[in-house]
Amino acid sequence: MATNRSRRLRKKLCVDEFQELGFELTFEFREGLSEAELDAFVESFLRDAIEANGLGYVGGEDYGFVCLGRRGSVSEEQRAQVETWLKARSELKDSSISPLLDVWYPENPVSAV
C-alpha cells in the first residue's frame, strides 16, 4: 500500500498521527486463591483500574490487552496507574505490563507524533 496517504485514509487506518496505543498485561495469581476471591479481583480490576481510568480491557483472567475506552491512545500516566493498582493487590503473585504499543498494528513502532 502506498505510504503517501490522504489524511482521511490515515485516520481510517489508524496510522501516523492517528496511531492508537495500548498495552498488554499478564497476571499470575497466588496459590490457594478461591474462585470467589478471583471473581472479586476481576470485578474490582475492571471497575477500579480499567473503567475508573476511562480504559477498556479485552482478555481473560490471566492475560489481556488494555486500550482506551473510546478512539484514541492510552497515556503513559494511565498505564502507570494500572501498574500501581496491580502492584498493590495481594491476590497477585506477579504481574507484567508491556510498554505502550500500537493497538491496530502491534508490529509497528510507536510514533513520536
Secondary structure, 3 states (H helix, E strand, C coil): CCCCCCHHHHHHHCCHHHCCEEEEEEEEECCCCCHHHHHHHHHHHHHHHHHHHCEEEEECCCEEEEEECCCCCCCHHHHHHHHHHHHCCCCEEEEEECCCEECCCCCCCCCCC
